[in-house]
Every structure is written in structure tokens, then in C-alpha cells.
Amino acid sequence: MIRQPVAFINENELGHGSYLPRFVEYFEKHPELGVAPLLLNATPLPEELKRKANSSIRGLRRIGLDTHVSRWRQIVSAHVGSMIPEITERHGARTVVVNTQSVGLELARLPPDVRLIVCMDATFQQLSRTPWFAPNWPSRLTLPIITRELMRQEEALLHRADQILAWSTPVSDSLVTEYAIDQRKIGILPPSMEVPANLALRELGAKPRILFLGGDFRRKGGPLLLNCFRNYLQDRCELHVVTQSEVEPLPGVVVHRGVRASSPEWHECWRTADVFVFPSTLETFGIVLVEALAYGVPAVSSDVGAARMILEDGAAGWILDTLTERSVASAIEKVLDDREETRRRVEAGFSHVRRSFSLENNARALAARVQ
């Protein structure tokens, strides 16, 4: 079979790092799908560009006049734009897949005979309503001015794209209602992973293990969980924290640093967990919830990002209506005490992840789109 060269350009910030590489790895293992993948990294930037993209004037960010939101995306996109000759001439790719629009703004100028597929976890309109773009009230006031050109570039990219693959239905809805994108060129391609053939439920030990994963300990709700553990659960459980941040030493808390996704240590953390807690305060999706379902680990989550879609409105996990130490502790206690209900929700989650987030299924669907 002739394999078609396809360029995959990935943003590697936060959870984006695992999105396209998993599809690329699958295509490399399955040449019969006819895709010859070329993986290009939009980030990290070369040092000179990184300094320029991350620079800011002290104090301006607090009053909403710093242009970092736009500047970073425009600089990274210009870096990606410089790759166009390599993609189209050297490698002969006639299809480009980019995740996300934040790094792909310059791809609007791809030659018209090159197909463009844009994957995205959130539109800029969605982000403008969150602290991602507007962390305080002065920035909310100035945001329309600061992001005017950025919004124009995003519109141009989305209307140039041949297909747009949203991570979730709220993104798809935003594309239709806020950008007037034809529904026929929008699809759903969520973060995907290899799912075991069978569900393996773990029996509770004398000290059940609570698992927390989050590089940014504070944004992911780590301090709240730490206080919850100290005040309510310390005598009953262990808390295992996977993070790059500094964490206050506490009896019963085990901190794992330097654990890479899909590494043996990463698999072991999931394999030995009795409950996964995701008290994050700011998300566009929540990939770790998909991982929890795939590993058969009961998931307790704040109502953030795509948690309701991933956990099927609570049928496949526990969604917190309020995010407090007591509400988190109460949900964890329900997981540990009502084993029949826990099994029911875990089984529902495993069926859901096999149906909606299977790497095999979604990679094959993507292969059909890129050819």
C-alpha cells in the first residue's frame, strides 16, 4: 500500500503534549492504514524565540495591558509558518494536521492544494470567558482590544481549514454559533489512548491510595486536596501526588516527581490507585479523566472542562457540585464505602472510554479523514 505523507504539528504545552503523538505512534505501527506521519513540534520554541514570546513588562499583566495572550500565539505560529516549505516541498505532505489553532495561525497561508485539519480543545471565544485569557477584571476590560488581531487570525484559519476536529461538543457548538462554521466540516476527535481489553478492578487494601496527577499543583487543585487529606482522610488513606511542583511534606503523602506520561512509573501509579481525584479549577478538557476510566480507577472531579462529557454526567464517576474540602472528602468516602456503586460507575466508565476514547478506533477514523 502507498502511504501518504501527512504532517502532524503538535503544541506541547500542558496536556497537549500527548494528543497528536499518540496518533502518530499508532500510524507508525500500522502502515496498512496508508498514513506516513511526520511529527513536527511547535513547542518548545528555540531559546531566542522563547525569551521573546514569554517577555512581559512588569505590572502590565495585573492591569490587563500585557499582550502575552496574543504575542505568544503569534510568535509560535510564525515559527510553525516557517516550517511550511519543509512540510510541502521537502516532505511532500499534501495534508497538514495541527493541534491547536494557538500554534497554527500562520497555516492559513498554506498552498490551496494542501489540505488543512485543525484540532482544538477550545476556541478563542471560549478562552476569552475564562482566566486563561482574562485572569482579573482589568484584563477583562482590555481583552477585546488586546485580542482583536488574534481573533481575526483565528477566524481566517478556521475558514481556511478543510476540517476542524473539536475535542468536545462545547467546542463544536462554539464553532457553529460564534464563528458560523459549517457543521459539515466539524468533527469530534477527543484525546485518545490505548484501552485494555478487559477491566481489572482493584481490591481495597488496608490503606486505600488516593491519586493526584498535575504538573501545576495549584491550578489542578492540589492545595485543596492536601488540606482535605490532612483534615478528613489522613488516618484512613495514603495520598500519592504526581507533580513537578513543590508540595508541603505531610505524613501519609507520597510525592512522585519526574514521572513521564506512559512511563513504567506512570503506569504503576494508575495500577495501584484506589481513587483518582481531580479538583482542578481551570481546564479546557481534562485528559487525566480519560486515563482514569481506561485504568478502571474511580474518578472524583470538579465540574470543569469536559468532565461532564467524560464522566457521562456522573454515571461514570463522581462530579462535585461544590469544590470544598468537605465535598471532596465526602465523595472519596462514598467511593471507598459503597463498593457496589463504585463498581457500577467504573464499569460504565470503562465501557464509555472504549466506545469514545479508544486510540484504535479514533486513529482509524482520523486516517480516513487525512486521505
KOLVO-829074 format. One record per residue (C-alpha): x negated, y negated, z; residue number from 1. Coordinates in pm, 1 decimal. Each point is the difference from the previous one (the first is absolute). Layout:
N
<lumlo <X,Y,Z>,NUM> ...
***
This chain:
371
<lumlo <0.0,0.0,0.0>,1> <lumlo <-122.8,-350.5,-84.7>,2> <lumlo <-24.4,-210.1,315.0>,3> <lumlo <97.0,-364.5,-26.5>,4> <lumlo <-232.0,-249.1,175.9>,5> <lumlo <195.4,-192.2,262.9>,6> <lumlo <-153.3,-270.4,221.0>,7> <lumlo <114.0,-7.9,360.8>,8> <lumlo <-91.0,-322.7,184.7>,9> <lumlo <46.8,22.2,374.6>,10> <lumlo <16.2,-257.5,276.4>,11> <lumlo <-180.3,146.6,299.2>,12> <lumlo <121.3,-232.4,274.4>,13> <lumlo <174.8,155.5,300.7>,14> <lumlo <215.4,301.1,-98.5>,15> <lumlo <-36.2,-61.6,-371.8>,16> <lumlo <-330.1,185.5,-7.8>,17> <lumlo <163.8,342.4,-23.4>,18> <lumlo <276.9,-83.3,-248.3>,19> <lumlo <-136.9,43.8,-354.9>,20> <lumlo <-308.3,210.3,89.7>,21> <lumlo <225.1,290.7,100.2>,22> <lumlo <163.8,-3.1,-342.4>,23> <lumlo <-337.9,-31.3,-171.3>,24> <lumlo <-135.5,297.4,194.4>,25> <lumlo <305.9,204.3,-94.7>,26> <lumlo <-43.5,-82.3,-370.9>,27> <lumlo <-366.3,98.5,16.5>,28> <lumlo <98.1,337.9,144.6>,29> <lumlo <278.6,51.2,-255.9>,30> <lumlo <-130.2,-79.7,-350.2>,31> <lumlo <301.8,178.2,-147.0>,32> <lumlo <202.6,-313.8,80.9>,33> <lumlo <-188.0,-181.2,-277.0>,34> <lumlo <-126.6,-293.9,208.2>,35> <lumlo <-371.9,-89.8,6.1>,36> <lumlo <-7.6,-241.6,296.7>,37> <lumlo <-246.3,-283.6,44.9>,38> <lumlo <9.2,-138.8,354.6>,39> <lumlo <-112.9,-361.2,41.9>,40> <lumlo <-4.7,-177.3,336.9>,41> <lumlo <126.2,-356.5,19.0>,42> <lumlo <-135.5,-26.4,352.6>,43> <lumlo <-227.2,-24.1,183.6>,44> <lumlo <-126.8,-301.1,-191.8>,45> <lumlo <-367.7,-64.9,-71.2>,46> <lumlo <-149.9,-195.9,290.2>,47> <lumlo <-9.1,-334.3,-182.9>,48> <lumlo <366.9,21.1,-96.5>,49> <lumlo <95.6,133.0,343.0>,50> <lumlo <-144.3,-307.5,170.3>,51> <lumlo <184.9,-226.5,-240.1>,52> <lumlo <329.5,187.3,33.6>,53> <lumlo <-8.8,10.8,379.9>,54> <lumlo <-122.9,-352.7,64.6>,55> <lumlo <229.8,-247.6,171.0>,56> <lumlo <-17.2,-343.0,159.6>,57> <lumlo <26.7,22.4,377.1>,58> <lumlo <338.0,-107.6,127.7>,59> <lumlo <180.1,-15.6,-333.9>,60> <lumlo <139.9,352.2,32.1>,61> <lumlo <171.9,-88.9,326.3>,62> <lumlo <188.2,-289.2,-160.3>,63> <lumlo <88.4,186.6,-318.7>,64> <lumlo <-232.4,-183.9,-236.6>,65> <lumlo <-254.6,274.6,-58.2>,66> <lumlo <29.6,156.6,-348.2>,67> <lumlo <-141.8,339.9,97.7>,68> <lumlo <325.2,178.5,-96.5>,69> <lumlo <-38.0,-113.0,-360.1>,70> <lumlo <-378.1,-33.3,-22.1>,71> <lumlo <-78.4,358.6,102.4>,72> <lumlo <246.9,144.8,-251.9>,73> <lumlo <-118.4,-223.3,-283.0>,74> <lumlo <-368.0,77.1,58.9>,75> <lumlo <56.9,376.0,23.6>,76> <lumlo <221.6,-12.2,-309.0>,77> <lumlo <-267.3,-190.8,-192.8>,78> <lumlo <-247.4,272.2,102.7>,79> <lumlo <239.6,262.6,-136.1>,80> <lumlo <52.7,-206.9,-314.1>,81> <lumlo <-373.8,17.8,-66.5>,82> <lumlo <39.6,379.0,-24.8>,83> <lumlo <236.6,-18.1,-299.5>,84> <lumlo <-271.4,41.9,-268.7>,85> <lumlo <-142.0,300.8,186.6>,86> <lumlo <346.5,153.1,26.6>,87> <lumlo <117.2,-50.7,-356.2>,88> <lumlo <-322.2,5.1,-203.2>,89> <lumlo <-250.7,214.3,185.2>,90> <lumlo <246.9,256.4,136.2>,91> <lumlo <270.8,-36.2,-261.5>,92> <lumlo <286.0,2.0,249.8>,93> <lumlo <332.6,-94.4,-154.6>,94> <lumlo <185.6,14.7,333.0>,95> <lumlo <-87.9,-187.3,319.1>,96> <lumlo <157.1,74.5,338.0>,97> <lumlo <-65.0,-254.4,275.0>,98> <lumlo <83.5,0.2,368.8>,99> <lumlo <92.5,-276.6,87.3>,100> <lumlo <99.2,-324.1,-172.5>,101> <lumlo <-216.0,-177.9,259.8>,102> <lumlo <-312.2,122.8,-183.6>,103> <lumlo <146.9,20.9,-350.6>,104> <lumlo <116.3,-351.2,-85.7>,105> <lumlo <-254.6,-34.8,-283.4>,106> <lumlo <122.7,321.4,-164.4>,107> <lumlo <281.5,-203.5,-153.8>,108> <lumlo <-254.6,-79.2,-272.3>,109> <lumlo <-65.3,362.5,-95.4>,110> <lumlo <22.3,57.6,-377.1>,111> <lumlo <364.7,54.2,-99.7>,112> <lumlo <-69.2,357.0,-116.7>,113> <lumlo <-118.0,102.7,349.4>,114> <lumlo <278.6,126.6,224.6>,115> <lumlo <9.2,-149.9,348.3>,116> <lumlo <154.5,166.1,304.8>,117> <lumlo <12.1,-200.9,323.8>,118> <lumlo <48.3,175.1,335.6>,119> <lumlo <99.3,-210.5,299.4>,120> <lumlo <90.7,34.0,366.1>,121> <lumlo <159.8,-347.1,19.1>,122> <lumlo <73.9,-293.6,-225.9>,123> <lumlo <-144.8,-340.4,80.7>,124> <lumlo <354.1,-122.4,67.0>,125> <lumlo <34.8,268.4,266.9>,126> <lumlo <-341.3,-84.1,147.7>,127> <lumlo <86.8,-370.6,13.8>,128> <lumlo <266.1,84.3,259.3>,129> <lumlo <-250.2,173.8,229.4>,130> <lumlo <-308.1,-94.2,205.9>,131> <lumlo <-215.9,153.1,-275.3>,132> <lumlo <42.7,-325.1,-192.1>,133> <lumlo <135.6,-234.2,268.7>,134> <lumlo <-133.2,77.9,349.7>,135> <lumlo <139.1,-317.5,160.4>,136> <lumlo <255.1,-275.4,-56.3>,137> <lumlo <-237.9,-250.4,-167.2>,138> <lumlo <-100.5,264.0,-256.0>,139> <lumlo <367.2,76.1,-68.6>,140> <lumlo <52.2,-366.0,-86.9>,141> <lumlo <-300.6,-24.6,-233.6>,142> <lumlo <23.5,350.8,-150.6>,143> <lumlo <204.1,-97.4,-309.9>,144> <lumlo <-271.8,-248.6,-96.9>,145> <lumlo <-293.3,225.5,87.8>,146> <lumlo <139.6,300.4,-191.7>,147> <lumlo <163.5,-172.3,-299.3>,148> <lumlo <-270.0,104.3,-247.4>,149> <lumlo <-29.3,344.3,158.2>,150> <lumlo <372.5,59.8,-46.8>,151> <lumlo <-25.1,-111.7,-363.4>,152> <lumlo <-284.9,244.0,-61.6>,153> <lumlo <193.7,283.2,162.0>,154> <lumlo <304.9,-70.5,-218.1>,155> <lumlo <-219.5,4.4,-312.5>,156> <lumlo <-155.6,333.2,101.4>,157> <lumlo <330.9,167.2,81.4>,158> <lumlo <161.9,-107.8,-325.4>,159> <lumlo <-310.5,112.6,-193.3>,160> <lumlo <5.3,342.5,169.0>,161> <lumlo <145.4,288.5,-195.8>,162> <lumlo <101.7,173.1,322.6>,163> <lumlo <9.2,-97.8,367.1>,164> <lumlo <-19.0,274.0,260.3>,165> <lumlo <127.9,-114.6,338.6>,166> <lumlo <-100.6,179.5,315.9>,167> <lumlo <354.4,-26.0,138.2>,168> <lumlo <353.2,-107.5,-91.3>,169> <lumlo <-20.7,-341.3,175.9>,170> <lumlo <-283.1,-89.9,-240.2>,171> <lumlo <207.2,116.8,-295.1>,172> <lumlo <293.7,-209.1,123.6>,173> <lumlo <-221.5,-309.2,29.6>,174> <lumlo <-128.0,47.6,-355.9>,175> <lumlo <354.0,4.7,-135.4>,176> <lumlo <159.5,-273.2,209.9>,177> <lumlo <-293.3,-243.3,42.4>,178> <lumlo <-193.4,52.3,-324.4>,179> <lumlo <271.6,104.0,-248.4>,180> <lumlo <-200.4,309.1,-98.9>,181> <lumlo <192.5,249.9,-210.4>,182> <lumlo <88.5,294.6,224.5>,183> <lumlo <-89.8,237.7,-284.5>,184> <lumlo <-371.4,-75.3,29.3>,185> <lumlo <-8.3,48.2,378.9>,186> <lumlo <-76.2,333.8,162.6>,187> <lumlo <-81.8,120.0,351.5>,188> <lumlo <-343.7,146.7,75.5>,189> <lumlo <-60.7,11.8,375.6>,190> <lumlo <-331.2,89.4,163.6>,191> <lumlo <-32.7,375.2,-40.5>,192> <lumlo <-199.5,282.0,152.3>,193> <lumlo <-51.6,371.8,-18.7>,194> <lumlo <268.4,165.7,209.6>,195> <lumlo <-54.5,343.4,158.2>,196> <lumlo <214.2,280.8,-135.0>,197> <lumlo <141.4,76.2,343.5>,198> <lumlo <81.9,-199.3,310.2>,199> <lumlo <-204.4,92.4,307.8>,200> <lumlo <152.0,-126.1,325.0>,201> <lumlo <-236.8,-28.6,294.7>,202> <lumlo <92.9,119.3,347.2>,203> <lumlo <-39.3,-256.3,276.4>,204> <lumlo <-299.0,42.1,225.1>,205> <lumlo <-30.6,-99.0,363.9>,206> <lumlo <-107.6,-349.9,-111.3>,207> <lumlo <182.4,-95.8,-322.1>,208> <lumlo <-201.1,-218.5,-237.5>,209> <lumlo <126.1,-335.3,-122.1>,210> <lumlo <-172.4,-109.3,-322.4>,211> <lumlo <-54.3,-358.6,-116.2>,212> <lumlo <-174.2,-87.9,-329.2>,213> <lumlo <-77.1,-356.7,-97.8>,214> <lumlo <-315.2,-178.0,-108.3>,215> <lumlo <146.7,-330.3,122.9>,216> <lumlo <87.2,101.0,357.2>,217> <lumlo <186.0,-319.9,85.2>,218> <lumlo <214.9,-33.6,-316.1>,219> <lumlo <91.7,367.1,13.5>,220> <lumlo <139.2,-45.8,351.5>,221> <lumlo <-285.7,167.2,184.6>,222> <lumlo <2.6,-229.7,308.3>,223> <lumlo <371.4,63.9,57.6>,224> <lumlo <-51.1,378.0,-26.7>,225> <lumlo <-298.2,-16.3,235.8>,226> <lumlo <208.7,-182.8,260.3>,227> <lumlo <288.2,242.1,-54.4>,228> <lumlo <-235.2,292.1,60.0>,229> <lumlo <-150.8,-158.6,312.8>,230> <lumlo <337.4,-88.5,154.7>,231> <lumlo <214.5,299.8,-95.7>,232> <lumlo <-185.3,298.9,-147.3>,233> <lumlo <-353.8,17.0,135.5>,234> <lumlo <74.7,287.0,241.5>,235> <lumlo <177.6,205.6,-263.6>,236> <lumlo <-187.6,-47.4,-330.6>,237> <lumlo <-327.1,-75.9,-172.6>,238> <lumlo <-26.8,-290.1,-244.5>,239> <lumlo <-228.2,49.4,-302.4>,240> <lumlo <-81.7,-323.5,-182.6>,241> <lumlo <-154.0,-4.5,-349.5>,242> <lumlo <-119.0,-354.5,-69.5>,243> <lumlo <-293.3,-222.3,-86.6>,244> <lumlo <92.0,-252.9,269.7>,245> <lumlo <-124.1,-25.1,355.5>,246> <lumlo <241.6,166.0,243.2>,247> <lumlo <19.1,-49.5,375.8>,248> <lumlo <-139.0,308.7,181.2>,249> <lumlo <275.9,182.4,183.8>,250> <lumlo <28.1,347.1,158.3>,251> <lumlo <176.2,235.9,-238.7>,252> <lumlo <-82.1,-208.9,-309.2>,253> <lumlo <-232.9,150.7,-261.2>,254> <lumlo <-124.5,-240.0,-269.0>,255> <lumlo <-111.4,137.7,-338.4>,256> <lumlo <-210.0,-236.0,-212.1>,257> <lumlo <-144.5,44.6,-346.1>,258> <lumlo <267.8,251.3,-99.9>,259> <lumlo <55.3,-13.9,-376.8>,260> <lumlo <332.1,90.6,-159.8>,261> <lumlo <8.5,365.1,-112.3>,262> <lumlo <-318.4,84.2,193.4>,263> <lumlo <-9.3,313.7,221.2>,264> <lumlo <24.9,-225.7,307.7>,265> <lumlo <305.1,-173.5,-146.7>,266> <lumlo <172.7,334.2,-68.2>,267> <lumlo <-81.2,116.0,351.7>,268> <lumlo <160.2,-309.5,154.5>,269> <lumlo <323.1,76.2,-184.2>,270> <lumlo <-16.9,374.2,63.9>,271> <lumlo <-25.0,-45.1,377.8>,272> <lumlo <255.1,-282.0,38.8>,273> <lumlo <333.8,53.6,174.1>,274> <lumlo <149.8,-339.3,-84.3>,275> <lumlo <-111.8,-284.5,-224.9>,276> <lumlo <86.0,-354.5,108.6>,277> <lumlo <4.8,-289.8,-246.9>,278> <lumlo <89.7,-321.4,190.0>,279> <lumlo <-125.2,-225.2,-279.6>,280> <lumlo <121.3,-357.8,-20.2>,281> <lumlo <-85.0,-79.1,-363.4>,282> <lumlo <12.3,246.7,-292.3>,283> <lumlo <103.4,15.4,-362.4>,284> <lumlo <32.7,381.2,-1.7>,285> <lumlo <-152.8,224.6,269.0>,286> <lumlo <-195.6,280.0,-171.0>,287> <lumlo <-86.0,166.5,331.4>,288> <lumlo <368.1,87.7,47.5>,289> <lumlo <-12.7,206.8,-319.4>,290> <lumlo <-308.7,175.5,137.0>,291> <lumlo <179.5,73.7,326.8>,292> <lumlo <290.5,162.7,-183.9>,293> <lumlo <-235.7,209.1,-211.9>,294> <lumlo <-184.2,127.0,308.2>,295> <lumlo <324.9,74.7,182.8>,296> <lumlo <-79.4,-248.6,277.3>,297> <lumlo <304.3,-170.6,157.7>,298> <lumlo <-13.9,-370.8,-86.7>,299> <lumlo <112.5,-294.9,213.4>,300> <lumlo <-8.1,-329.0,-190.3>,301> <lumlo <92.3,-363.5,25.8>,302> <lumlo <253.4,-115.5,-258.9>,303> <lumlo <-262.7,-143.6,-232.1>,304> <lumlo <-103.7,34.1,-365.4>,305> <lumlo <160.4,301.7,-165.7>,306> <lumlo <48.3,191.1,327.2>,307> <lumlo <374.2,40.8,-55.3>,308> <lumlo <-53.4,144.2,-345.9>,309> <lumlo <-280.9,232.8,111.8>,310> <lumlo <178.8,118.9,314.4>,311> <lumlo <340.8,12.5,-170.8>,312> <lumlo <161.9,-249.5,236.8>,313> <lumlo <-107.9,208.8,298.5>,314> <lumlo <102.6,342.8,-127.6>,315> <lumlo <-366.8,87.6,-51.3>,316> <lumlo <-147.5,-184.2,298.2>,317> <lumlo <68.9,-255.9,270.6>,318> <lumlo <42.5,-366.7,-100.0>,319> <lumlo <-19.7,-252.5,283.1>,320> <lumlo <274.7,-263.7,6.4>,321> <lumlo <-209.9,-205.5,241.1>,322> <lumlo <-375.3,7.5,39.6>,323> <lumlo <-80.6,3.9,371.1>,324> <lumlo <-213.6,215.8,227.4>,325> <lumlo <314.3,158.8,144.5>,326> <lumlo <161.7,72.1,-339.0>,327> <lumlo <-320.3,163.6,-128.5>,328> <lumlo <-35.3,210.2,315.1>,329> <lumlo <365.4,104.8,-15.6>,330> <lumlo <-34.6,115.3,-362.6>,331> <lumlo <-316.5,197.7,79.6>,332> <lumlo <174.4,165.7,294.9>,333> <lumlo <289.5,102.1,-226.4>,334> <lumlo <-244.8,160.0,-242.9>,335> <lumlo <-167.4,195.2,279.5>,336> <lumlo <313.4,96.1,194.4>,337> <lumlo <258.2,85.6,-268.3>,338> <lumlo <-189.6,257.8,-202.7>,339> <lumlo <303.4,112.9,-198.2>,340> <lumlo <71.7,-352.8,-124.9>,341> <lumlo <-368.8,-54.8,-66.3>,342> <lumlo <-17.2,313.9,-212.6>,343> <lumlo <306.8,-108.9,-195.8>,344> <lumlo <-143.7,-340.2,-85.3>,345> <lumlo <-346.1,137.4,-80.0>,346> <lumlo <150.2,256.9,-237.0>,347> <lumlo <206.6,-272.8,-167.0>,348> <lumlo <-313.1,-212.7,-35.0>,349> <lumlo <-200.7,283.2,-150.2>,350> <lumlo <272.3,66.2,-258.4>,351> <lumlo <12.5,-373.2,-77.3>,352> <lumlo <-374.4,-33.2,-48.2>,353> <lumlo <-12.7,303.6,-228.4>,354> <lumlo <284.6,-145.8,-202.7>,355> <lumlo <-108.1,-365.2,-21.7>,356> <lumlo <-371.5,-32.7,83.7>,357> <lumlo <-158.9,312.4,-148.1>,358> <lumlo <-323.1,-84.1,-183.3>,359> <lumlo <57.4,283.8,-245.1>,360> <lumlo <348.9,-116.6,-95.3>,361> <lumlo <-83.9,-369.1,-14.9>,362> <lumlo <-329.8,47.2,-185.8>,363> <lumlo <175.7,200.4,-268.6>,364> <lumlo <266.5,-269.6,-28.1>,365> <lumlo <-274.0,-264.3,-28.5>,366> <lumlo <-180.1,203.5,-267.9>,367> <lumlo <316.0,-11.4,-210.6>,368> <lumlo <16.3,-378.5,40.2>,369> <lumlo <-359.5,-77.3,-98.9>,370> <lumlo <3.2,197.1,-327.0>,371> 
***
